[in-house]
């Protein structure tokens, strides 16, 4: 599974990056981005947690 971040919705709080830094990071504009790859089994739990805890619901599954 892959994740995507809606740049128009993201507020750049960094919660996803702190929850799952191997999948999510902040770009130069301070908005979250997801790695363009399939999430590995070891990352699934923390990536799903990041999606669920996003305060504005900017993360979705691709």
Secondary structure as UniProt FT lines:
FT   STRAND          3..5
FT   TURN            7..9
FT   HELIX           15..19
FT   TURN            21..23
FT   STRAND          24..26
FT   TURN            28..29
FT   STRAND          32..34
FT   HELIX           41..43
FT   HELIX           44..53
FT   TURN            55..56
FT   STRAND          59..61
//
